[in-house]
């Protein structure tokens, strides 16, 4: 069989060395909730989950960073970039500037240029990935993934061998491979949406967007928590944040089938099904009462992943409404216990002084 001349057969699979036995779980306090934050992918629409978190910070945490209130953060694509920022101790309000102030530099051009790029996208990627890289460098510099203050999991897709891959901080002794990856490289690797940016070639590997297989990474967090820590599944609390969806309808021409008519529907169908499946599985495992899912109401025409102007107008009010409606539930499940413990410690310190 002829070999691909561009294929380096000396590069091992990223999955080489995967443990074949059950992982040794680490201790976790009996009865203490294990809180997971999961953030979907969605391009510029990442402004929605980011601003939901920023609203919750403002309403319930006096503006302090919300990431420290979670025991694990998982994020895909734009959600992965938010997760990386939260893991570095940044507030959601600070991270939101990537969308509100810098989004137009990542996705430059007005409406008609975006339309032309959409048509051009059938033949090649319409945006320069270096725009995103420059913005990530502004926020992360040369920081390393292993420096995250919160255990973090970031899915990507490795294209040389065609395998799903999850970048993981060293929150378990088995996790040694990714800690010295640069934050910028991890962010680029999870956010290289094939219809938007070219794939990332690095160290003999080719990385594409984690949304190819896990646009909603909820189950990545649930499974990792259950295999890394000595916890009962009912101890897990999951806050899952979406980036909006359009109303789904399979039209009569889709029912007939064929590559041409399904080209535009296949991706959205697969991503929608994956998200519903992830949420359904998580609910079965940990109990739906232990989950909160916040997402924009479905619309007839979803905002494009590169439509900066519309996203900046439409998404902030939605984020405020979601935080207003579900904020107290989020605080009850994910914040109040931490605030109570912190206040008790501070009060004890004051009494001793």
N, C-alpha and C positions, 0 to 999 in steps of 0.2 A: 504494500500500500504506500503511495507517495506521501511524503511529509510536507506539511506547510513550511515553507522556507522562513516565514516570519515567526515561527513558533519555537520558543526556547524550551527545549525538553529538559533542561537542567533545573528549571524553576519548579519547586515542589508545589503541590496543591496547598491552598490556605488551610484546608481541612486535614492535612496530614498531621498525625499525632493526636487526633481527637480521642479523648478517653473512651475506652470500650467498656468500662465498668461504671457502676453507680458512683456519682461524685460524693465525696465525704462532706456532709453538711456542716455548716458553722453554727455555733450556738446563737439563739435568739431568745429574748425574755419571754417566758410563758405568758400568753394572753395579750402581749403587746401587739397592736396592729402594725402590719408591714404595709407602708403606703407607697403606691406606685403612681407616677405621673406618666401618661402616654400621650404623645402628640403626633397627629397624622401629618402626611406630606401634602403639598398643594401650592408650591411656588409662592408668588406674592401673597396668596391667600393665607399664608402663615401669620399675617397680621391679625387674623381673627383669634386663634388660640393665644397668641402673644398678648393681645390687648385684653382678653378675658382674664388672663393671669395678672396683668397690670391693674385691672379694675379690682380684683380680689385683694391684691397687695394694698391698694389705696383704701379699700373699705374695711378690711379686717386686720391688716398687719402694719398699719401706719407707714406704709411705703417700703417696709423691709423686704429683701429678696425672698420670694416664695420657695425657691428650690430647696432651701435648707429644711423645709418642713416635710420633705419626702425622703423615703429610704432608697428609692431607685427611680431613675428617670430614663425613659426610652423615647426615641424620636426618629422619624424617618424623613429624609429629604429636608425640606424647610423646617419640619418639626425636629429633625436631628440637629440643625443649626441652633434652634432655640434651646434644645436640651444641652448642647455643649456650652452655651452661654450661661444657663442656669447652674450647671455643674461647676463653673468658674466663679460662682458667687455673684454673678450679675443679676440685677433685678429685671423683671419682665419689662418694666417701663424703660429701662436702659436699652434692652435688646430690641424693643419695638422701633427704635430709631433706625434700625437696619431697613425697615419697611417704609416708615413714614418719611425719612429724610434721605435714604440712600437707594430706595427701590428703583427710582428712575435712572440711576447709574448702572444698575444690574440689568434692567430691561429698558434700554433707551429707545426714544422715538415715540411719536404720537399714535393716534388711532389708525391712520392709514398705513403707516409703516408697520404697525403690528399686523394689520390685515395682509399686507404683502409678505411679511415674514411667515405668517401662517400658511400661505400658499407655498412659499419657498421651503417650508418645513417638510414638505412631501419628498424633497430631494436631499436636503442637508439641514444641519442644525442651524436655527435662525439667530442664535445669540452667541457671543464670545464668552467662553467660560472665564477668561481672564478678568472680566468685569466683576464677577462674583468673587474670584480669588482675591482681588484687590480689597474688596470690602471686608472679607473675612480676615485679611491681614491687619486691617485697621482695628478690628476688635480683638483678635487673638494673638497677634504678633507671632512669635516662635514658641508659644506655649505648647505643652505636651498633654496629650489625652489623659495620661495617667495622673495628672495633677488635679483632676476633678475632685471636688469635695464631697460629691454624692455618687454612688455607684451608677454607672451610665452604660446603656446598650444602644448601639447605633447600627441598624441594618444597612447593608449594601448588597450589590450583586457583582460577583467576580466573573468576568466574561472570558478569561482565558480557558478556564475549565468548566464554565457554566454552572457555578455553584452559588447558592445564597451564602452570605457571610455577615456576621455580626461583630462589629468592633466592641470590645468590652474593656472597661477599666479593670484594674487588678483588685477587684473586690472579693475574689476568691483565689486561693493559692494556685489553682490550675490556670488562671488567666495571666499569662506572662507575655503573650505575643504583641499586644497592641499598646502597652503603656507608654512606649517611646514614640508612637506615631504623633505627628504634629496635629494640633486641633484643626488647622487649616486643611490639611490633607484628608482628615476624617470627614470634615464638613463637605469638601468637594466630592468625596467618594460616595456619600449618601445622596447628594443633591444633583447628580449628573443625569437629569431626566433626558432620556434619549431623543425626545421630540423638542427639547429646548437647548441642551448643551451637549458637546462632544464628551465621550467617555474619558475617564482619567487613567492615563497609563503611567504606572509607577512601580519601580522595583520588579519589573517583569510581569506585573499583573495589570489587568484592565478592569476598572471599577465603573459600574453604572448605578443608576438610582435605586435605592432600596425599595422604592415604591413598585418595582417590577414584581416583587413577591410579598411585600409586607408594608403597604402604604399605611395601614393601621397596625401599629406594632404592639398592641395591647397584650397579645398572647406571648410575645417575646419576653415582656417583663414578668408576666405571671409565671411562665415556665422557669425563667432564670431564678426568680425568687424562691420557687419551690425546690429547685435542685441545689441552690447554694446555701440555704439557711434552714435551720431546724424549726420550721413553722408549720402549723396546720393551715390548710387552704382557706379556712374560714377567718383566719387572721388577716388575710390580704384585703386591702382597700385599693380600689382602682379609680383614678380620675382620668378619663379618656376625652381628649379634645380633638374635634374635627375641623376641617377647613371648608365646609359647605359642599352640598351636592345639588345637582339638578334633578328634576323629576324624571324618573326613568320610565320609558315606554318602548316596548318592542313593537315596531310598526309592522304593517302587513308585508312590506318588502324584506324586512329582516327575517320574517318567518319563512320566506322562500329560501333564504340563505345565499351563500356565495361570497367569495373573497371581497369583491368590490363593494357590496352593500354593507358588509360587516366590518370593513376597514376602520370606519370612524366609531363604531359602537363597541368593538371588541375590548379596547383598553378600558373604557369607562365601565363596561359590564364586569370585567375581571376585577377591577379595583373596588367596585361597589360590593361584589360578592365576597371578596376577601375581607373587607371591613365588617360586613354583617356576620360573617363566619367567625372572625376573631372575637367580636363582642359576644356572640352567642356561646362560643366555647368558654370564654372567660366567665360569663354569667353562670354557666352550668358548674364550673369548678368552684368559684368563690361565693356564689350567691348574688343574685341581682340587687339585693338590698345593700350590698357592699360595693356597688359600682355607681359612678355618676358619669354619664356621657353628655357632653355639651357640644352642640353643632348648630350651624345656621339652619333655618327652615329651608326645605327644598324649594328651588325656584325653577321656572320654565327655562331660563337660560343662565347657566352658571357663569360666574365671572371667570375669565380666562386666567390661567396661571401667570400670565405676563401682563395682565391688564392693570397696571399700577393706578391709573387715574380712577377707574371705577372701584377698585378695591379700597382706596383711601377714602372714598365718599361713602360707600355702602357698608363696609364692614365695622367701623368703629361703633355706630349705633347698635348694631346687632350684638357686638361684644358687651356693650353696656347693659342691654336688655337681658342677655343670658346671665351676666353676673348679678344683676338685680333679682332675677327670678330664682336662680339656683345658688346664689352666694352663701346663704345661710346653711344650706345642705352641705356645700363644700367645706365650710368652716367647721361644721359639726363633725364630719368624717375625717378631715385631714388637718385641721388647724387648731381647734380648741384645746385638745389634750396637750399639745406642745406649748401653747400660750399659758395654760394653767400651770404646767410644770415650771416653765420659765418664771412666771410671776411668783410661784411659791419659793423658788430658789432665791429670787431677788429680795423677797420679803424676809426670808431667813437671814440673808446677808445684812440687810438693814438693821434687823434686831440685834445682831451680834455687834454691829458698830455702835 
